[in-house]
């Protein structure tokens, strides 16, 4: 506990002292998303909008060692980030304290605490306010007529507990205030139209971050102008409070005003809809008041039950602003209704896998090119078939395998029909099935992972969410790779499925020798396996990385024998990479191959020099100044997953 206190106890923090205090901490990358069932299920997203956020939105972060929270008089650090439409970039940092504070621009977000486990508190708007921990004070806009002011009134808060990671951290953000909407039925038939609406209400509130509670400040009621969503619906965001007769006022086109006789007890995190009928004689009669969780669509059954995604709902993980986007789909098998709740097991695991992938180069630097969709599928049973013991599960895609993991299967015809039915970019004709990598996450704790690929480019990977951690065979010189199922996702989906890379592992002293001539996949319609060669001279087979050999920008690149499960007769470009032991590192030629596919799909010309300027060549397990290898004693050693299955 003393260490944690030292991390925050900084007296009289100036802007420069704040920056100096952040030096030495690891960089942090975030991927917040709004917990809003309706918006996540939407199939179209505004330009520059992702996961409920829009370009220019800001977010504040407070980070503590797990289990530690300072008293209000202790000084800590707030870091802010701004969304550029694709990723969140660091903005400023400051101390929180009951007096005025200084803000200083920062280049990177930091894990500003000691230890391995952290609590992250995130909130918006008013990210640069003076913060006396753990309370936040806010006030909704009194004029929510514009969409900007309406959105700026939406207080979002999220809290996660996580291990320190170099991957993106998903932060689920919840609407903490209440929304009041009035829907005017038959408004087009009325003799006098409604020009605007206002609500006399308390606009001020405060939040207790640790308790995750928001409270209305009953100080002074003020007139709050609502946002007009369309010709018949007016909405306003308020702290939850009691609404009485006379507080909702409609301003009519003839200069008169009408008051709606509405009484309601608002609740935080809920939306309240008043339905009123407009008559030709000018009357407006209230016919009903409904309450439902924020973001729920009208007509959803039993509002008190936890809400789950249905088969085919579309969760937008990331949306590109490019006209020609690069599309990915993640779906699942063996996930029951309980697993498919908003923010539930399936969504968390899918987001976690994608956070991991887009935390690794080159996906990290080229994320802006991608449309990534998470599409749930409801199964009757949890898990997958186990061929070893004859266990049969009733799942959507009928996935299964034996305990040795070498015969993994799922119904590929059903899977292809599924994405053609539900993937927005396929339905809209923006992409073809042959250019859509698909991941099937399987809700099963057993080890496994495999990729199925066609010559045309069509491919899908099966990734079980294996329990725990393990290590893969290796040596201390290059670092022992400690893995979980997300490393398998990186290898199978990021490497095989999208990158169309071949395995680079082999069994030492096996004597296995390749003598089958040039790699067949090199000549496919969409080449496969360009990261290996069957001829180190480049005469009989292509050496795709020959231009990198001797280039000082790629000091790791050379000729290393062994790969594709053969000890002899196959060469790879570097000693080790993700296509060997699933580490968070693609070698240089693999990064180039992945970027080439990105650019080709985006209908942009690949330029090698531009690639080099943007390239990041860093292996955290073996490069200088990297994080030391963790203690892996006692971890089970798992075999590598099988080679891809090539389909006719």
C-alpha positions in Angstrom: 0.0 0.0 0.0 2.9 2.4 0.6 4.0 2.0 -3.0 0.5 2.9 -4.2 0.4 6.0 -2.0 3.8 7.1 -3.3 2.4 6.9 -6.8 -0.2 9.6 -6.1 1.3 11.7 -3.3 2.8 14.6 -5.2 2.6 18.0 -3.4 1.9 21.2 -5.2 1.7 19.7 -8.7 2.7 22.1 -11.5 2.2 21.1 -15.1 5.9 20.2 -15.5 5.9 18.1 -12.4 2.9 16.2 -13.7 4.7 15.4 -16.9 7.8 14.4 -15.0 5.8 12.1 -12.8 4.4 10.3 -15.8 7.8 9.6 -17.3 8.8 6.0 -16.9 5.4 4.5 -16.9 4.2 2.2 -19.7 2.1 3.5 -22.5 -1.6 2.6 -22.4 -4.1 2.2 -25.3 -7.9 2.4 -24.8 -10.9 1.2 -26.7 -14.0 2.6 -24.9 -17.5 1.8 -26.2 -21.0 2.9 -25.2 -23.2 0.3 -23.7 -26.2 1.0 -25.8 -28.0 -2.0 -27.3 -29.8 0.0 -30.0 -26.7 1.8 -31.3 -24.5 -1.3 -31.2 -27.1 -3.2 -33.1 -27.4 -0.5 -35.8 -26.1 -1.4 -39.2 -25.0 2.1 -40.2 -22.7 4.4 -38.4 -22.1 8.1 -39.0 -18.8 9.1 -40.6 -16.1 9.3 -38.0 -18.2 7.6 -35.4 -17.3 4.3 -33.7 -18.6 2.5 -30.6 -21.0 5.3 -29.8 -18.3 8.0 -30.0 -17.8 10.6 -32.6 -14.7 12.4 -33.9 -13.6 15.1 -31.4 -15.1 13.4 -28.4 -13.0 13.5 -25.2 -12.6 11.1 -22.3 -11.0 11.5 -18.9 -9.2 8.6 -17.2 -8.1 8.0 -13.6 -6.0 5.0 -13.0 -5.2 3.3 -9.6 -3.5 0.1 -8.5 -6.3 -2.4 -7.8 -7.9 -2.1 -4.4 -6.5 1.4 -3.8 -8.4 4.6 -3.8 -7.1 7.9 -2.5 -8.9 10.2 -0.1 -10.3 13.4 -1.6 -7.4 15.4 -0.2 -4.7 13.3 -1.8 -3.5 14.3 -5.2 -3.7 12.0 -8.2 -3.5 12.3 -11.9 -6.2 12.7 -14.6 -5.3 11.9 -18.2 -7.5 12.9 -21.1 -7.8 11.5 -24.6 -9.5 12.7 -27.8 -11.1 10.5 -30.4 -9.9 11.2 -34.0 -12.6 9.0 -35.6 -10.5 5.9 -35.5 -8.4 5.8 -32.3 -8.1 7.6 -29.0 -5.1 9.9 -28.7 -3.5 11.3 -25.6 -4.4 14.9 -24.9 -3.6 16.4 -21.4 -2.8 15.4 -17.8 -3.4 17.1 -14.5 -3.8 16.5 -10.8 -7.2 16.3 -9.1 -7.5 18.4 -6.0 -10.1 20.7 -4.5 -8.4 23.8 -5.9 -7.5 25.1 -9.4 -5.3 22.8 -11.5 -2.8 23.1 -14.3 -3.1 21.0 -17.5 -0.2 19.9 -19.6 -0.2 18.3 -23.1 1.0 14.7 -23.1 2.1 12.4 -26.0 0.8 9.1 -24.6 -1.6 7.8 -22.0 0.2 6.0 -19.2 -0.4 3.2 -16.7 0.0 5.7 -13.9 0.2 3.3 -10.9 2.4 0.6 -9.5 1.8 -3.2 -9.9 0.2 -5.4 -12.5 -3.6 -5.0 -11.8 -5.3 -1.7 -12.2 -8.7 0.0 -11.8 -9.5 2.4 -14.6 -12.2 5.0 -14.1 -13.4 6.8 -17.3 -15.9 9.6 -17.8 -17.1 12.3 -20.1 -18.0 15.2 -20.7 -16.3 18.1 -18.8 -13.1 16.1 -18.7 -11.0 19.1 -17.6 -13.0 20.1 -14.5 -11.5 20.3 -11.1 -12.0 16.9 -9.5 -12.1 16.2 -5.8 -11.9 12.5 -5.8 -14.2 10.5 -5.8 -16.9 13.0 -6.8 -17.7 14.6 -10.1 -20.0 17.6 -10.5 -22.0 18.2 -13.7 -24.8 20.2 -15.3 -26.7 19.3 -18.5 -26.9 22.0 -21.2 -29.9 24.3 -20.8 -30.2 24.5 -24.6 -30.1 21.0 -26.1 -31.6 22.1 -29.3 -28.4 21.3 -31.3 -27.1 17.7 -31.5 -23.8 18.8 -30.1 -25.3 20.2 -26.9 -27.6 17.2 -26.6 -24.7 14.8 -26.8 -22.6 17.0 -24.5 -25.2 16.6 -21.8 -24.9 12.8 -21.8 -22.8 11.8 -18.8 -21.0 8.6 -19.5 -19.1 6.6 -16.9 -17.1 3.3 -17.0 -15.0 1.3 -14.6 -12.8 -1.7 -15.4 -10.3 -3.8 -13.5 -7.6 -5.1 -15.8 -4.0 -6.3 -15.9 -1.4 -4.0 -17.4 -1.2 -4.8 -21.1 0.2 -3.4 -24.4 -3.1 -4.2 -26.1 -6.1 -2.0 -26.3 -8.2 -2.0 -23.1 -12.0 -2.1 -23.7 -13.9 0.2 -21.4 -17.7 -0.2 -21.4 -19.3 3.2 -20.9 -22.8 3.5 -19.5 -25.3 6.4 -19.8 -25.7 7.5 -16.2 -28.4 10.2 -16.5 -32.0 9.9 -17.8 -33.5 10.7 -21.2 -37.0 12.1 -21.5 -38.7 12.0 -24.9 -42.1 13.2 -26.1 -43.5 11.5 -29.2 -46.4 13.4 -30.9 -48.7 11.1 -32.7 -50.6 12.4 -35.8 -48.7 15.7 -35.5 -48.9 16.2 -39.3 -52.7 16.3 -39.0 -52.8 19.1 -36.4 -53.9 22.5 -37.3 -51.0 24.1 -35.4 -47.6 22.5 -35.3 -45.2 22.2 -32.4 -42.1 24.3 -32.9 -40.1 23.4 -29.8 -40.3 21.9 -26.3 -38.8 22.8 -23.0 -38.8 21.1 -19.6 -38.5 22.9 -16.3 -36.2 20.7 -14.3 -33.1 20.5 -12.1 -30.1 20.5 -14.4 -27.3 19.9 -11.8 -26.0 16.5 -10.6 -23.0 14.9 -8.9 -21.5 11.4 -9.2 -19.7 9.2 -6.7 -17.2 7.2 -8.9 -16.4 4.5 -6.3 -20.0 3.8 -5.5 -21.0 4.1 -9.1 -24.0 6.3 -8.1 -25.3 9.6 -9.6 -27.5 12.0 -7.6 -29.7 14.9 -8.7 -28.9 18.3 -7.0 -32.3 19.7 -6.1 -31.1 23.3 -6.0 -32.8 25.4 -8.7 -35.1 24.3 -11.5 -34.4 25.9 -14.8 -35.9 25.8 -18.3 -34.1 23.2 -20.5 -34.8 23.3 -24.2 -35.1 19.9 -25.8 -33.5 18.4 -28.9 -35.8 17.8 -31.9 -35.0 14.3 -33.2 -37.5 14.5 -36.0 -40.9 16.1 -36.8 -42.6 14.3 -34.0 -40.1 13.4 -31.3 -38.4 15.8 -28.8 -35.8 14.6 -26.3 -33.8 16.0 -23.4 -31.1 14.5 -21.1 -31.6 15.3 -17.4 -30.6 14.0 -14.0 -33.3 11.6 -12.9 -36.0 13.5 -10.9 -39.7 13.7 -10.3 -41.6 15.4 -13.1 -44.9 17.0 -12.2 -47.8 18.7 -14.1 -46.8 21.8 -15.8 -43.1 21.1 -16.2 -43.2 20.1 -19.9 -44.1 22.9 -22.2 -44.7 22.9 -26.0 -44.2 26.1 -27.9 -46.7 26.2 -30.9 -46.3 27.8 -34.3 -49.1 30.3 -33.6 -47.2 31.7 -30.6 -49.1 29.9 -27.9 -47.9 27.4 -25.4 -49.4 24.1 -24.3 -48.5 22.3 -21.1 -48.5 18.5 -21.0 -50.1 16.9 -17.9 -47.4 14.4 -17.1 -46.3 13.0 -13.7 -43.4 10.6 -13.6 -40.6 9.4 -11.3 -37.5 9.3 -13.5 -34.7 6.8 -13.0 -31.0 7.1 -13.8 -29.8 5.0 -16.8 -33.4 4.8 -18.2 -35.2 6.5 -21.0 -38.8 7.7 -20.5 -41.1 8.2 -23.4 -44.3 10.2 -23.2 -46.8 9.5 -26.0 -49.3 12.3 -26.9 -51.9 12.4 -29.7 -52.4 15.6 -31.6 -56.0 16.4 -32.7 -57.2 18.6 -35.6 -58.9 20.9 -33.1 -55.6 21.7 -31.5 -55.8 19.4 -28.5 -52.8 17.4 -27.4 -53.7 14.5 -25.1 -51.2 12.3 -23.3 -52.0 8.6 -23.9 -49.1 6.8 -22.3 -45.8 7.0 -20.5 -43.2 4.2 -21.0 -39.9 3.5 -19.3 -37.1 1.3 -20.7 -33.3 1.0 -20.4 -31.4 3.6 -22.4 -31.0 2.6 -26.0 -33.6 -0.1 -26.0 -35.9 -0.1 -29.1 -39.6 0.2 -28.6 -41.5 -3.0 -28.4 -38.7 -5.0 -26.7 -40.5 -7.4 -24.3 -40.3 -7.4 -20.6 -38.2 -4.3 -19.9 -37.2 -5.6 -16.5 -35.2 -8.6 -17.9 -31.5 -8.3 -18.9 -31.4 -7.6 -22.6 -29.6 -9.9 -25.0 -28.5 -9.7 -28.5 -30.4 -11.8 -31.1 -28.8 -13.9 -33.8 -27.6 -11.5 -36.6 -27.5 -8.3 -34.5 -24.6 -6.2 -35.6 -22.2 -4.7 -33.0 -19.9 -2.2 -34.7 -16.4 -2.6 -33.1 -14.8 -0.2 -35.6 -15.9 1.8 -38.6 -13.5 3.2 -41.2 -13.9 6.6 -42.8 -12.4 5.3 -46.0 -14.7 4.7 -49.0 -13.1 1.3 -49.6 -12.9 -0.4 -46.2 -11.2 -3.6 -45.1 -13.9 -5.7 -43.4 -13.6 -8.4 -40.7 -16.3 -10.3 -38.9 -16.2 -12.1 -35.5 -19.1 -14.3 -34.6 -19.4 -17.1 -32.0 -20.6 -20.6 -31.3 -21.7 -22.2 -28.1 -23.0 -18.9 -26.6 -26.4 -19.1 -24.9 -28.9 -16.3 -24.3 -27.2 -15.5 -21.0 -23.8 -15.2 -22.8 -25.3 -12.8 -25.3 -26.5 -10.1 -22.9 -25.4 -6.6 -23.7 -21.9 -6.3 -22.4 -22.0 -10.0 -21.6 -19.5 -12.9 -22.1 -19.6 -13.0 -25.9 -19.3 -9.3 -26.4 -16.5 -9.0 -23.9 -14.6 -11.9 -25.3 -15.0 -10.6 -28.9 -13.9 -7.1 -28.0 -11.0 -8.5 -26.0 -9.7 -10.5 -28.9 -10.0 -7.6 -31.3 -8.3 -5.3 -28.8 -5.4 -7.7 -28.7 -5.2 -7.9 -32.5 -5.2 -4.2 -33.0 -2.6 -3.7 -30.3 -0.1 -5.5 -32.5 1.7 -4.1 -35.6 0.9 -3.7 -38.4 -2.8 -3.9 -37.4 -2.3 -1.2 -34.8 -1.0 1.4 -37.3 -3.5 0.5 -40.0 -6.6 0.2 -37.8 -8.2 3.2 -39.6 -8.7 1.1 -42.8 -11.0 -1.5 -41.1 -14.7 -2.1 -40.7 -15.0 -4.7 -37.9 -18.3 -6.2 -37.0 -19.2 -8.5 -34.1 -22.3 -10.6 -35.0 -23.8 -12.8 -32.3 -25.3 -16.3 -33.0 -27.5 -17.9 -30.4 -26.9 -21.5 -29.4 -29.1 -23.8 -27.4 -26.1 -25.3 -25.6 -22.9 -23.9 -24.2 -19.5 -25.3 -25.5 -18.7 -27.5 -28.5 -18.8 -31.2 -29.5 -16.1 -33.3 -28.0 -15.3 -36.1 -30.4 -13.0 -37.8 -27.9 -15.8 -38.7 -25.4 -18.7 -38.5 -27.8 -20.2 -35.4 -26.3 -22.7 -33.7 -28.6 -23.7 -30.1 -28.1 -26.6 -28.3 -29.8 -24.8 -25.2 -31.2 -25.5 -22.8 -34.0 -22.5 -23.8 -36.2 -22.0 -27.3 -34.9 -18.4 -26.8 -34.0 -16.4 -29.5 -32.3 -13.0 -31.3 -32.1 -11.1 -34.0 -30.3 -9.0 -33.3 -27.2 -5.8 -33.4 -29.3 -7.2 -30.4 -31.2 -6.2 -31.8 -34.7 -9.7 -32.2 -36.2 -11.4 -28.9 -35.4 -14.6 -28.5 -37.4 -17.5 -26.1 -37.9 -20.3 -26.0 -40.6 -18.6 -23.8 -43.1 -21.6 -23.6 -45.4 -23.8 -22.4 -42.6 -21.1 -19.9 -41.5 -20.8 -18.5 -45.0 -24.6 -18.2 -45.4 -24.7 -16.5 -42.0 -22.2 -13.7 -42.8 -23.8 -13.2 -46.3 -27.1 -12.7 -44.5 -26.0 -10.4 -41.7 -22.6 -8.7 -42.5 -23.6 -5.1 -43.6 -20.7 -4.7 -46.1 -21.5 -8.0 -47.8 -25.2 -7.2 -48.0 -24.5 -3.8 -49.4 -22.2 -5.2 -52.1 -19.2 -3.3 -50.8 -17.1 -6.5 -50.5 -17.1 -10.1 -51.7 -17.1 -13.2 -49.6 -13.6 -14.1 -50.9 -12.3 -11.0 -49.3 -13.9 -11.3 -45.8 -11.9 -13.0 -43.1 -14.2 -14.6 -40.5 -13.5 -15.6 -36.9 -15.6 -18.1 -35.1 -15.1 -17.8 -31.4 -16.1 -21.0 -29.6 -17.3 -20.8 -26.0 -15.2 -23.8 -24.9 -12.3 -24.0 -22.4 -10.3 -26.7 -24.3 -7.1 -25.9 -26.2 -7.3 -25.5 -30.0 -7.3 -23.2 -33.0 -7.3 -23.7 -36.7 -7.9 -21.8 -40.0 -9.7 -23.0 -43.2 -8.6 -21.2 -46.4 -9.5 -21.3 -50.1 -7.4 -20.4 -53.1 -9.8 -17.6 -53.9 -9.1 -15.9 -50.5 -12.1 -17.1 -48.6 -11.1 -18.1 -45.1 -12.3 -18.5 -41.5 -10.7 -19.3 -38.2 -12.0 -21.4 -35.3 -10.8 -20.1 -31.9 -11.8 -21.6 -28.6 -11.7 -19.3 -25.6 -9.3 -21.7 -23.8 -9.0 -21.5 -20.1 -5.9 -20.1 -18.3 -2.4 -19.4 -19.6 0.3 -21.7 -21.0 3.7 -21.5 -22.6 4.9 -22.7 -26.0 8.2 -24.5 -26.6 11.0 -22.0 -27.1 14.3 -20.8 -25.7 15.3 -18.1 -23.2 17.4 -16.2 -25.8 14.3 -15.2 -27.8 12.0 -15.2 -24.9 9.5 -17.8 -23.8 6.0 -17.0 -25.2 3.4 -17.1 -22.4 0.0 -17.3 -24.1 -3.7 -17.3 -23.6 -6.5 -17.8 -26.2 -6.1 -14.3 -27.5 -2.6 -15.2 -28.7 -4.2 -18.0 -30.6 -6.6 -15.5 -32.1 -3.6 -13.4 -33.2 -1.9 -16.4 -34.9 -4.9 -18.0 -36.5 -7.1 -15.0 -37.4 -4.5 -12.2 -37.8 -1.8 -14.4 -39.2 -3.5 -17.2 -41.2 -6.9 -15.9 -41.9 -6.2 -12.3 -42.9 -2.5 -12.3 -43.5 -2.5 -15.7 -45.3 0.8 -16.5 -43.6 2.1 -20.0 -43.2 3.3 -21.5 -39.9 7.0 -20.9 -39.2 7.4 -23.6 -36.5 9.0 -27.0 -36.8 10.2 -29.8 -34.5 13.9 -29.7 -33.8 15.8 -32.9 -34.5 12.7 -34.4 -36.3 14.5 -34.9 -39.5 11.4 -33.8 -41.4 12.5 -32.5 -44.9 10.4 -30.7 -47.5 11.0 -31.9 -51.1 7.7 -31.1 -52.8 8.9 -28.2 -55.0 7.7 -24.6 -54.9 5.1 -23.7 -52.2 1.8 -24.2 -54.0 0.1 -21.3 -52.2 2.5 -18.8 -53.8 0.7 -19.1 -57.1 -2.9 -19.0 -55.8 -5.4 -16.3 -56.8 -4.9 -14.8 -53.4 -1.4 -16.1 -52.5 -0.8 -18.0 -49.3 2.5 -18.6 -47.4 4.7 -15.8 -48.9 6.4 -15.6 -45.5 8.3 -18.9 -46.3 10.2 -20.3 -49.3 11.3 -23.8 -50.5 14.4 -22.4 -52.1 16.8 -20.1 -50.3 18.4 -19.1 -53.6 15.1 -17.8 -55.1 15.6 -19.8 -58.3 13.0 -22.6 -57.8 10.7 -20.7 -55.4 9.9 -17.1 -54.5 11.9 -15.4 -51.7 9.5 -12.6 -51.0 11.7 -10.8 -48.5 14.9 -10.8 -50.5 14.8 -7.0 -50.8 14.8 -6.7 -47.0 18.0 -8.8 -46.5 20.9 -6.4 -45.8 18.5 -3.4 -45.4 19.6 -1.7 -42.1 15.9 -0.9 -41.4 15.3 -4.7 -41.0 18.2 -6.0 -39.0 16.4 -9.2 -38.0 15.8 -10.4 -41.6 17.8 -13.1 -43.1 17.5 -16.8 -44.1 16.6 -19.3 -41.3 15.9 -22.9 -42.1 12.8 -24.6 -40.6 9.1 -23.9 -41.0 5.8 -25.2 -42.2 6.5 -28.1 -39.8 9.6 -29.1 -41.7 13.1 -28.9 -40.1 14.8 -29.0 -43.5 14.0 -27.7 -47.0 11.9 -24.7 -45.8 13.2 -21.2 -44.9 11.7 -18.3 -43.0 12.9 -14.7 -42.8 13.5 -14.3 -39.0 14.4 -16.4 -36.0 10.9 -16.1 -34.3 7.5 -14.5 -34.8 3.8 -14.8 -34.1 3.6 -17.5 -36.8 6.0 -19.6 -34.6 5.1 -19.2 -30.9 2.1 -16.8 -31.0 4.0 -13.9 -29.5 2.7 -10.3 -30.1 5.1 -9.8 -33.0 4.8 -10.3 -36.7 8.1 -10.4 -38.5 9.0 -7.7 -41.1 7.9 -9.6 -44.2 4.7 -10.7 -42.5 3.9 -7.1 -41.7 4.5 -6.2 -45.3 2.2 -8.9 -46.6 -0.5 -7.9 -44.2 -0.2 -4.2 -45.2 -0.2 -5.2 -48.9 -3.6 -6.9 -48.5 -4.9 -3.9 -46.5 -3.9 -1.5 -49.3 -5.1 -3.7 -52.1 -8.5 -4.1 -50.4 -8.7 -0.4 -49.8 -7.9 0.2 -53.5 -4.8 2.1 -52.6 -1.3 1.6 -54.1 1.2 -0.1 -51.8 4.5 1.8 -51.6 7.4 0.1 -50.0 9.1 3.3 -48.8 5.8 4.5 -47.3 5.5 1.2 -45.6 9.0 1.5 -44.1 8.3 5.0 -42.8 5.2 3.7 -40.9 6.6 0.4 -39.9 7.3 -0.5 -36.2 9.8 -3.3 -35.8 9.6 -4.3 -32.1 9.4 -7.6 -30.3 8.6 -7.0 -26.7 10.0 -10.4 -25.7 13.6 -10.0 -27.0 14.3 -6.5 -28.1 16.4 -4.2 -25.9 14.6 -2.2 -23.2 11.5 -4.4 -23.5 9.5 -5.7 -20.6 11.4 -8.6 -19.0 10.0 -12.1 -19.6 7.7 -13.0 -16.8 8.2 -16.0 -14.6 6.8 -19.0 -16.5 7.7 -21.7 -14.1 4.7 -23.9 -13.3 2.9 -23.1 -16.5 1.7 -26.0 -18.6 3.4 -26.3 -22.0 0.9 -26.7 -24.9 1.6 -27.9 -28.4 1.3 -25.5 -31.3 -2.0 -25.5 -33.2 -2.3 -27.5 -36.4 -1.5 -26.1 -39.9 -4.2 -24.4 -41.9 -6.7 -26.6 -43.8 -6.7 -25.8 -47.5 -10.1 -26.2 -49.1 -11.0 -26.8 -52.8 
